[in-house]
Amino acid sequence: MNRRPMTSRQAAMLASGAAQAARAAGIRSATKVLAAVQRIRALHSAVDYLGQTICGHCSAYDGTSSCDNPPVPHPCPTIQTLDEPKDETQ
């Protein structure tokens, strides 16, 4: 299956809508949303690459010696978006 990485905007929508979606859909769906956020965090985990801490997923790090993309520092835009506090006034 060929899936494209989640964009920062998609991650922000997921993170900011998690609580609202949980309230609207109930505990079972909230569990699924939280599990999805955990999978996103695991996918965008920090790895050491040539003395730098980078996002293995965004950098397409192969786990041995090369990145298919330019190294993206960790926390990457996706993790930064998940970590941003939600503005409750919007």
C-alpha positions, 0 to 999 in steps of 0.5 A: 500500500502506497501512503503519503506522509501526513502533512503538518496541516492534517496532523494539526487538524487531527490534534486540534479536533481530537477532544471535539471528536471524542466528545461527539463520537464517544469513548470508543472513538476517542480511544481510536483518535488517541491511538492514531496520535500515538502512531503518528508520534511513533512514525515521526520519532527522533533518530540520530543521524551523523550527530544530529537528531532528525525525524526519521520519517520526514527525512526518509532515513533508511536506518543505516546510512542515508536519508532520501530527503534532506535531514529534517530536525526533530521535532519536525513540523508534525510533532511541533503541531501535535505539541502546540497548545490548542487555542480554545477561543477558536 
